[in-house]
Amino acid sequence: MAKRYSTPGPRSIYPTICTSLPVAGCSLPAQLLFDRLITQADDQGRLVGDPRSVRATCMPLVEEATPETVEGWLVELAEQGLILRYGAPGRQYVQIAGWWEHQGSMRRAYGSRYPSPEGWIDHSYGTPGSGGDPPQSAANCGEVRPNLTEPNRTLPNLTEPDSNRTLPDPLRSGMES
């Protein structure tokens, strides 16, 4: 059976997180929670946002993490613009803001089992029936990606060597006088 929805998987945390002013504006526990939200989010950057669920998913062994403290950390992250908190009938959700800016290099992106925030554009690529194209730009994601399928755009062929180019022989260089 083909996979329909994404699950947490390997995620990228860029070194710039160390000098991010919005991240630095949060307490250390909130920063730790943010890192763990990234690792537990689905391919669309989304997960259940109820503080009890976030605690169970992201911080099950952290004694200081109670539903009340997790709620406070989620508020901090939302105030800094790092996450979007939203609701759908009967559920709370978290969307990591700027998800595609940092996770756009994923080889596959499956759809989310959770609804998207209003105005958010989901991306699916590398999945059956998606055509395999990388995600295109979305105004609310802050991501700009070139359209590699434009008919006038040519890309270099990286699989065949250029026959007109000769490479220096590293063993002979410096030996000739």
N, CA, C and O of each residue as an XYZ file, in Angstrom:
708
protein
N       0.841     -1.169      0.000
C       0.000      0.000      0.000
C       0.894      1.242      0.000
O       1.837      1.334      0.786
N       0.596      2.186     -0.877
C       1.392      3.407     -0.989
C       1.145      4.316      0.211
O       0.034      4.412      0.732
N       2.202      4.968      0.620
C       2.122      5.914      1.727
C       1.346      7.149      1.272
O       1.624      7.699      0.207
N       0.380      7.584      2.072
C      -0.425      8.733      1.705
C      -0.050      9.987      2.478
O      -0.079     11.094      1.939
N       0.300      9.805      3.740
C       0.571     10.952      4.595
C       2.002     10.901      5.093
O       2.616      9.839      5.200
N       2.510     12.085      5.394
C       3.881     12.153      5.881
C       3.956     11.798      7.354
O       2.965     11.866      8.081
N       5.124     11.427      7.765
C       5.429     11.152      9.165
C       6.724     11.867      9.492
O       7.443     12.274      8.579
N       7.041     12.031     10.754
C       8.321     12.663     11.077
C       9.476     11.877     10.457
O       9.452     10.648     10.391
N      10.458     12.601     10.019
C      11.613     11.976      9.400
C      12.822     12.876      9.573
O      12.759     13.848     10.325
N      13.907     12.580      8.903
C      15.088     13.431      9.019
C      14.770     14.855      8.593
O      14.166     15.074      7.543
N      15.165     15.797      9.387
C      14.908     17.206      9.122
C      16.213     17.978      9.198
O      17.186     17.528      9.803
N      16.218     19.147      8.575
C      17.397     20.010      8.596
C      17.222     21.102      9.634
O      16.191     21.772      9.689
N      18.241     21.269     10.452
C      18.310     22.428     11.344
C      19.582     23.156     10.942
O      20.687     22.660     11.161
N      19.421     24.326     10.357
C      20.544     25.075      9.827
C      21.344     25.735     10.944
O      20.786     26.068     11.989
N      22.640     25.927     10.737
C      23.481     26.579     11.745
C      23.018     27.991     12.086
O      23.320     28.492     13.169
N      22.290     28.640     11.180
C      21.820     29.998     11.444
C      20.820     30.063     12.589
O      20.498     31.150     13.069
N      20.329     28.920     13.028
C      19.418     28.923     14.172
C      20.136     29.469     15.417
O      19.499     30.016     16.317
N      21.450     29.316     15.456
C      22.232     29.785     16.608
C      22.281     31.297     16.706
O      22.470     31.838     17.795
N      22.113     31.993     15.580
C      22.159     33.451     15.589
C      20.827     34.073     15.212
O      20.764     35.263     14.903
N      19.766     33.287     15.235
C      18.433     33.777     14.898
C      17.896     34.635     16.042
O      17.801     34.171     17.178
N      17.546     35.880     15.744
C      17.007     36.767     16.784
C      15.647     36.298     17.308
O      15.406     36.377     18.513
N      14.743     35.808     16.434
C      13.487     35.295     16.981
C      13.701     34.104     17.924
O      13.034     34.003     18.954
N      14.617     33.215     17.579
C      14.893     32.073     18.456
C      15.520     32.566     19.754
O      15.167     32.092     20.834
N      16.452     33.520     19.652
C      17.115     34.059     20.841
C      16.142     34.812     21.742
O      16.405     34.985     22.932
N      15.029     35.259     21.186
C      14.020     35.961     21.975
C      13.181     35.042     22.843
O      12.317     35.509     23.586
N      13.424     33.752     22.759
C      12.664     32.767     23.549
C      13.530     32.232     24.681
O      14.758     32.291     24.620
N      12.884     31.718     25.698
C      13.603     31.077     26.798
C      14.289     29.810     26.277
O      13.925     29.292     25.221
N      15.271     29.322     27.015
C      15.970     28.102     26.587
C      15.037     26.901     26.442
O      15.166     26.151     25.475
N      14.097     26.694     27.376
C      13.181     25.556     27.164
C      12.335     25.704     25.893
O      12.058     24.721     25.207
N      11.928     26.943     25.586
C      11.150     27.160     24.359
C      12.012     26.897     23.132
O      11.522     26.364     22.137
N      13.300     27.267     23.188
C      14.214     26.988     22.084
C      14.376     25.484     21.888
O      14.388     24.996     20.759
N      14.498     24.760     22.987
C      14.603     23.302     22.906
C      13.333     22.713     22.301
O      13.394     21.803     21.474
N      12.199     23.229     22.714
C      10.937     22.749     22.159
C      10.877     23.022     20.661
O      10.413     22.173     19.899
N      11.336     24.185     20.231
C      11.311     24.518     18.804
C      12.130     23.506     17.998
O      11.673     23.017     16.965
N      13.331     23.196     18.469
C      14.156     22.188     17.790
C      13.416     20.860     17.696
O      13.453     20.191     16.663
N      12.759     20.492     18.757
C      12.053     19.208     18.771
C      10.778     19.239     17.940
O      10.379     18.216     17.384
N      10.134     20.396     17.847
C       8.983     20.514     16.950
C       9.415     20.253     15.510
O       8.708     19.587     14.754
N      10.577     20.780     15.138
C      11.087     20.569     13.778
C      11.286     19.077     13.517
O      10.930     18.580     12.449
N      11.851     18.369     14.482
C      12.126     16.943     14.267
C      10.860     16.100     14.251
O      10.845     15.032     13.640
N       9.807     16.551     14.904
C       8.584     15.761     14.978
C       7.515     16.161     13.976
O       6.503     15.473     13.842
N       7.728     17.267     13.270
C       6.730     17.742     12.306
C       6.662     16.814     11.103
O       7.627     16.118     10.786
N       5.522     16.812     10.442
C       5.389     16.022      9.224
C       6.043     16.767      8.058
O       6.647     17.820      8.257
N       5.927     16.233      6.863
C       6.606     16.814      5.706
C       6.103     18.209      5.343
O       6.756     18.918      4.577
N       4.971     18.605      5.872
C       4.443     19.945      5.625
C       4.765     20.909      6.772
O       4.367     22.073      6.734
N       5.491     20.421      7.797
C       5.873     21.278      8.922
C       4.770     21.450      9.941
O       4.642     22.506     10.561
N       3.981     20.418     10.111
C       2.772     20.523     10.912
C       2.665     19.379     11.897
O       3.120     18.268     11.624
N       2.052     19.655     13.063
C       1.741     18.612     14.032
C       0.611     19.064     14.935
O       0.231     20.235     14.937
N       0.077     18.122     15.703
C      -0.993     18.434     16.642
C      -0.440     19.424     17.659
O       0.677     19.258     18.147
N      -1.220     20.455     17.978
C      -0.729     21.542     18.821
C      -1.253     21.576     20.228
O      -0.937     22.512     20.963
N      -2.048     20.593     20.650
C      -2.500     20.552     22.034
C      -1.273     20.370     22.927
O      -0.472     19.471     22.675
N      -1.102     21.195     23.961
C       0.098     21.110     24.805
C       0.364     19.712     25.371
O       1.521     19.321     25.520
N      -0.682     18.963     25.685
C      -0.474     17.603     26.194
C       0.135     16.706     25.129
O       1.021     15.898     25.411
N      -0.350     16.857     23.906
C       0.179     16.064     22.806
C       1.606     16.486     22.453
O       2.460     15.640     22.188
N       1.861     17.797     22.450
C       3.206     18.295     22.158
C       4.187     17.776     23.199
O       5.296     17.360     22.862
N       3.782     17.800     24.455
C       4.645     17.284     25.521
C       4.942     15.800     25.295
O       6.093     15.371     25.378
N       3.902     15.025     25.013
C       4.075     13.581     24.823
C       4.930     13.267     23.598
O       5.685     12.294     23.601
N       4.817     14.071     22.567
C       5.558     13.828     21.333
C       6.987     14.353     21.392
O       7.926     13.667     20.986
N       7.147     15.567     21.897
C       8.436     16.252     21.802
C       9.286     16.204     23.071
O      10.513     16.272     22.987
N       8.668     16.091     24.227
C       9.429     16.185     25.472
C       8.967     15.168     26.511
O       8.706     15.536     27.656
N       8.862     13.906     26.134
C       8.312     12.922     27.074
C       9.187     12.679     28.296
O       8.672     12.251     29.329
N      10.478     12.932     28.217
C      11.374     12.642     29.335
C      11.852     13.901     30.054
O      12.722     13.826     30.923
N      11.296     15.046     29.702
C      11.681     16.305     30.343
C      10.708     16.576     31.486
O       9.539     16.886     31.259
N      11.200     16.456     32.708
C      10.330     16.584     33.886
C       9.679     17.956     33.992
O       8.539     18.067     34.444
N      10.395     19.007     33.579
C       9.852     20.361     33.665
C       8.714     20.602     32.674
O       7.969     21.573     32.806
N       8.583     19.745     31.711
C       7.570     19.918     30.678
C       6.231     19.372     31.165
O       5.980     18.167     31.139
N       5.397     20.278     31.599
C       4.012     19.935     31.946
C       3.129     20.558     30.867
O       3.608     21.408     30.117
N       1.900     20.180     30.763
C       1.039     20.836     29.766
C       1.015     22.365     29.935
O       0.933     23.096     28.948
N       1.086     22.836     31.158
C       1.060     24.282     31.402
C       2.348     24.951     30.918
O       2.295     26.000     30.276
N       3.513     24.347     31.222
C       4.764     24.959     30.775
C       4.916     24.850     29.257
O       5.425     25.773     28.622
N       4.485     23.747     28.679
C       4.547     23.600     27.221
C       3.660     24.658     26.562
O       4.034     25.232     25.539
N       2.504     24.913     27.137
C       1.621     25.973     26.615
C       2.357     27.312     26.617
O       2.293     28.053     25.635
N       3.044     27.624     27.694
C       3.805     28.873     27.771
C       4.905     28.941     26.719
O       5.126     29.994     26.122
N       5.594     27.829     26.488
C       6.659     27.803     25.482
C       6.087     27.950     24.072
O       6.684     28.612     23.223
N       4.940     27.339     23.828
C       4.290     27.496     22.527
C       3.876     28.956     22.295
O       3.984     29.472     21.183
N       3.408     29.602     23.352
C       3.046     31.025     23.251
C       4.287     31.844     22.890
O       4.225     32.709     22.016
N       5.403     31.578     23.551
C       6.654     32.284     23.242
C       7.037     32.112     21.778
O       7.368     33.084     21.100
N       6.991     30.885     21.297
C       7.368     30.601     19.908
C       6.432     31.307     18.929
O       6.874     31.817     17.899
N       5.146     31.335     19.251
C       4.177     32.010     18.385
C       4.394     33.521     18.406
O       4.296     34.173     17.367
N       4.689     34.082     19.580
C       4.929     35.528     19.671
C       6.157     35.947     18.874
O       6.208     37.070     18.370
N       7.140     35.071     18.751
C       8.343     35.367     17.977
C       8.167     35.060     16.485
O       9.084     35.276     15.693
N       6.993     34.560     16.109
C       6.722     34.268     14.705
C       7.360     32.986     14.191
O       7.478     32.791     12.981
N       7.769     32.116     15.100
C       8.413     30.861     14.692
C       7.405     29.768     14.358
O       7.692     28.874     13.561
N       6.234     29.840     14.965
C       5.169     28.874     14.687
C       3.858     29.611     14.510
O       3.694     30.739     14.976
N       2.932     28.962     13.833
C       1.558     29.435     13.741
C       0.708     28.453     14.518
O       0.809     27.240     14.332
N      -0.125     28.984     15.384
C      -1.064     28.121     16.115
C      -2.444     28.394     15.563
O      -2.838     29.548     15.391
N      -3.172     27.338     15.289
C      -4.494     27.502     14.706
C      -5.341     26.315     15.102
O      -4.831     25.302     15.581
N      -6.621     26.447     14.899
C      -7.525     25.373     15.266
C      -8.413     24.967     14.121
O      -8.703     25.732     13.202
N      -8.816     23.765     14.219
C      -9.820     23.208     13.326
C     -10.840     22.583     14.271
O     -10.552     22.428     15.458
N     -11.995     22.230     13.792
C     -13.002     21.701     14.699
C     -12.467     20.589     15.613
O     -12.096     19.510     15.150
N     -12.438     20.876     16.909
C     -12.046     19.883     17.899
C     -10.558     19.657     18.079
O     -10.178     18.828     18.907
N      -9.688     20.355     17.342
C      -8.248     20.120     17.448
C      -7.468     21.426     17.385
O      -7.930     22.425     16.835
N      -6.284     21.388     17.959
C      -5.332     22.489     17.838
C      -4.150     21.971     17.037
O      -3.769     20.806     17.152
N      -3.567     22.860     16.214
C      -2.441     22.472     15.374
C      -1.337     23.516     15.453
O      -1.561     24.665     15.833
N      -0.141     23.079     15.083
C       1.020     23.958     14.992
C       1.583     23.818     13.586
O       1.768     22.707     13.089
N       1.851     24.944     12.954
C       2.544     24.989     11.661
C       3.854     25.721     11.902
O       3.848     26.835     12.427
N       4.961     25.126     11.535
C       6.248     25.795     11.684
C       6.372     26.814     10.559
O       6.348     26.461      9.380
N       6.506     28.079     10.937
C       6.629     29.162      9.963
C       7.970     29.033      9.246
O       8.963     28.639      9.857
N       8.006     29.357      7.980
C       9.244     29.269      7.219
C       9.699     27.847      6.950
O      10.870     27.616      6.649
N       8.789     26.896      7.056
C       9.141     25.489      6.879
C       9.843     25.238      5.555
O      10.888     24.588      5.522
N       9.280     25.748      4.458
C       9.850     25.459      3.141
C      11.148     26.203      2.891
O      11.922     25.817      2.015
N      11.398     27.257      3.642
C      12.670     27.968      3.515
C      13.829     27.069      3.951
O      14.929     27.155      3.405
N      13.575     26.211      4.935
C      14.640     25.370      5.481
C      14.511     23.891      5.138
O      15.490     23.151      5.232
N      13.333     23.452      4.745
C      13.136     22.031      4.452
C      12.846     21.779      2.981
O      12.468     20.666      2.615
N      13.010     22.765      2.142
C      12.682     22.643      0.725
C      13.552     21.672     -0.050
O      13.242     21.346     -1.196
N      14.630     21.207      0.552
C      15.515     20.295     -0.163
C      15.133     18.830      0.038
O      15.852     17.936     -0.409
N      14.014     18.580      0.704
C      13.595     17.185      0.914
C      13.338     16.518     -0.428
O      12.778     17.134     -1.335
N      13.745     15.266     -0.556
C      13.534     14.520     -1.797
C      12.070     14.183     -2.010
O      11.608     14.096     -3.148
N      11.352     13.996     -0.940
C       9.931     13.656     -1.022
C       9.184     14.487      0.011
O       9.689     14.734      1.107
N       7.999     14.908     -0.340
C       7.141     15.606      0.612
C       5.724     15.091      0.428
O       5.079     15.342     -0.590
N       5.266     14.382      1.414
C       3.916     13.837      1.379
C       2.948     14.861      1.955
O       3.350     15.773      2.677
N       1.694     14.703      1.634
C       0.669     15.573      2.186
C       0.521     15.347      3.683
O       0.949     14.322      4.215
N      -0.081     16.300      4.343
C      -0.283     16.217      5.786
C      -1.650     15.635      6.092
O      -2.611     15.843      5.351
N      -1.722     14.913      7.181
C      -3.024     14.424      7.628
C      -3.779     15.510      8.382
O      -4.959     15.349      8.694
N      -3.089     16.631      8.680
C      -3.684     17.739      9.424
C      -4.044     18.872      8.472
O      -3.359     19.079      7.471
N      -5.109     19.604      8.773
C      -5.479     20.721      7.889
C      -4.426     21.825      7.951
O      -3.739     21.991      8.959
N      -4.315     22.566      6.870
C      -3.345     23.660      6.833
C      -3.973     24.930      7.400
O      -5.195     25.079      7.410
N      -3.126     25.842      7.870
C      -3.661     27.128      8.320
C      -4.260     27.876      7.129
O      -3.906     27.616      5.979
N      -5.146     28.784      7.411
C      -5.791     29.545      6.354
C      -4.745     30.299      5.531
O      -3.900     31.004      6.083
N      -4.808     30.144      4.225
C      -3.895     30.826      3.322
C      -2.562     30.127      3.120
O      -1.739     30.599      2.335
N      -2.328     29.030      3.799
C      -1.058     28.314      3.682
C      -1.092     27.419      2.456
O      -2.120     26.812      2.158
N       0.019     27.333      1.746
C       0.092     26.488      0.554
C       0.936     25.266      0.875
O       2.115     25.390      1.207
N       0.339     24.098      0.777
C       1.070     22.845      0.971
C       1.817     22.491     -0.302
O       1.438     22.905     -1.397
N       2.879     21.721     -0.143
C       3.667     21.256     -1.271
C       3.780     19.747     -1.191
O       3.956     19.184     -0.110
N       3.680     19.097     -2.334
C       3.934     17.660     -2.416
C       4.766     17.431     -3.650
O       4.413     17.893     -4.736
N       5.859     16.728     -3.498
C       6.702     16.395     -4.636
C       7.462     15.121     -4.336
O       7.710     14.773     -3.182
N       7.825     14.439     -5.405
C       8.524     13.171     -5.248
C       7.627     12.064     -4.747
O       8.108     11.007     -4.339
N       6.329     12.296     -4.772
C       5.370     11.299     -4.318
C       4.606     10.779     -5.529
O       4.529     11.466     -6.548
N       4.047      9.592     -5.438
C       3.321      9.042     -6.578
C       2.238      9.996     -7.063
O       1.402     10.452     -6.283
N       2.261     10.291     -8.356
C       1.243     11.147     -8.942
C       1.525     12.627     -8.818
O       0.740     13.433     -9.316
N       2.620     13.021     -8.172
C       2.870     14.451     -7.993
C       3.715     15.028     -9.107
O       3.865     16.247     -9.190
N       4.267     14.200     -9.959
C       5.113     14.700    -11.028
C       6.557     14.867    -10.611
O       7.413     15.087    -11.468
N       6.860     14.770     -9.332
C       8.229     14.831     -8.863
C       8.838     16.208     -8.858
O      10.035     16.335     -8.599
N       8.066     17.260     -9.134
C       8.625     18.605     -9.167
C       8.836     19.125     -7.763
O       8.075     18.791     -6.855
N       9.875     19.949     -7.569
C      10.076     20.562     -6.268
C       8.967     21.564     -5.997
O       8.298     21.996     -6.935
N       8.753     21.943     -4.754
C       7.684     22.893     -4.454
C       7.951     24.237     -5.112
O       9.096     24.680     -5.199
N       6.912     24.864     -5.561
C       7.029     26.198     -6.137
C       6.813     27.231     -5.039
O       6.412     26.893     -3.926
N       7.079     28.472     -5.358
C       7.052     29.508     -4.328
C       5.649     29.709     -3.779
O       4.649     29.528     -4.475
N       5.610     30.083     -2.527
C       4.366     30.418     -1.853
C       4.626     31.710     -1.095
O       5.594     31.812     -0.341
N       3.767     32.690     -1.296
C       4.013     34.010     -0.715
C       4.149     33.954      0.804
O       4.961     34.681      1.377
N       3.370     33.107      1.457
C       3.430     33.075      2.912
C       4.580     32.236      3.442
O       4.812     32.220      4.650
N       5.304     31.541      2.581
C       6.441     30.748      3.031
C       7.738     31.526      2.925
O       8.735     31.140      3.536
N       7.750     32.616      2.162
C       8.963     33.381      1.973
C       9.994     32.651      1.140
O      11.186     32.949      1.220
N       9.550     31.700      0.343
C      10.474     30.893     -0.438
C      10.323     31.206     -1.908
O       9.207     31.269     -2.424
N      11.423     31.399     -2.577
C      11.399     31.612     -4.011
C      12.262     30.536     -4.645
O      13.457     30.433     -4.370
N      11.640     29.742     -5.492
C      12.360     28.668     -6.179
C      12.179     28.872     -7.673
O      11.081     29.209     -8.114
N      13.226     28.677     -8.463
C      13.075     28.808     -9.908
C      12.182     27.703    -10.453
O      12.155     26.589     -9.931
N      11.461     28.033    -11.501
C      10.645     27.036    -12.176
C      11.544     26.298    -13.153
O      11.855     26.826    -14.221
N      11.962     25.102    -12.812
C      12.891     24.339    -13.635
C      12.214     23.687    -14.825
O      12.872     23.007    -15.613
N      10.913     23.883    -14.970
C      10.206     23.269    -16.092
C       9.913     24.280    -17.194
O       9.226     23.942    -18.158
N      10.416     25.515    -17.083
C      10.186     26.514    -18.132
C      10.803     26.008    -19.438
O      11.906     25.461    -19.424
N      10.111     26.180    -20.559
C      10.627     25.649    -21.822
C      11.914     26.335    -22.287
O      12.714     25.695    -22.970
N      12.147     27.592    -21.951
C      13.333     28.309    -22.428
C      14.538     28.150    -21.507
O      15.613     28.671    -21.805
N      14.379     27.458    -20.426
C      15.477     27.311    -19.481
C      16.268     26.049    -19.811
O      15.693     24.970    -19.951
N      17.564     26.185    -19.931
C      18.398     25.011    -20.178
C      19.339     24.835    -19.007
O      19.885     25.804    -18.480
N      19.517     23.637    -18.621
C      20.406     23.313    -17.525
C      21.605     22.561    -18.077
O      21.466     21.814    -19.045
N      22.774     22.739    -17.489
C      23.942     22.008    -17.989
C      23.781     20.516    -17.769
O      23.184     20.086    -16.782
N      24.307     19.742    -18.678
C      24.285     18.294    -18.541
C      25.471     17.898    -17.674
O      26.619     17.984    -18.108
N      25.199     17.471    -16.470
C      26.259     17.153    -15.537
C      26.667     15.689    -15.595
O      27.587     15.273    -14.891
N      25.992     14.906    -16.426
C      26.312     13.478    -16.480
C      27.363     13.157    -17.534
O      28.025     12.124    -17.438
N      27.534     14.013    -18.536
C      28.516     13.754    -19.578
C      29.636     14.779    -19.476
O      29.363     15.970    -19.328
N      30.885     14.347    -19.552
C      31.991     15.302    -19.487
C      32.046     16.155    -20.748
O      31.644     15.720    -21.827
N      32.545     17.363    -20.596
C      32.723     18.267    -21.727
C      33.944     17.791    -22.514
O      35.059     17.793    -21.992
N      33.737     17.387    -23.757
C      34.831     16.810    -24.543
C      35.864     17.857    -24.951
O      36.986     17.490    -25.300
N      35.526     19.143    -24.920
C      36.470     20.194    -25.308
C      37.363     20.635    -24.150
O      38.273     21.441    -24.342
N      37.118     20.130    -22.990
C      37.843     20.571    -21.810
C      38.868     19.515    -21.413
O      38.542     18.331    -21.324
N      40.090     19.938    -21.179
C      41.107     19.008    -20.713
C      41.499     19.382    -19.311
O      41.668     20.561    -18.998
N      41.641     18.417    -18.491
C      42.023     18.644    -17.104
C      43.509     18.415    -16.955
O      44.052     17.504    -17.580
N      44.198     19.227    -16.133
C      45.629     19.035    -15.948
C      45.912     17.718    -15.235
O      45.130     17.270    -14.395
N      47.021     17.117    -15.577
C      47.441     15.886    -14.926
C      48.191     16.277    -13.661
O      49.262     16.875    -13.759
N      47.673     15.966    -12.478
C      48.303     16.411    -11.234
C      49.688     15.801    -11.023
O      50.499     16.370    -10.292
N      49.976     14.660    -11.645
C      51.297     14.048    -11.464
C      52.359     14.724    -12.330
O      53.540     14.712    -11.984
N      51.943     15.318    -13.463
C      52.899     15.946    -14.357
C      53.096     17.424    -14.053
O      54.133     17.987    -14.405
N      52.140     18.057    -13.417
C      52.308     19.482    -13.150
C      53.464     19.702    -12.187
O      53.581     19.004    -11.180
N      54.294     20.643    -12.487
C      55.449     20.935    -11.660
C      56.664     20.118    -12.045
O      57.768     20.431    -11.599
N      56.503     19.064    -12.871
C      57.637     18.230    -13.265
C      58.281     18.745    -14.539
O      59.450     18.474    -14.817
N      57.478     19.516    -15.333
C      58.021     20.004    -16.592
C      58.866     21.241    -16.344
O      58.453     22.127    -15.596
N      60.061     21.320    -16.968
C      60.919     22.486    -16.790
C      61.226     23.099    -18.118
O      61.940     24.100    -18.186
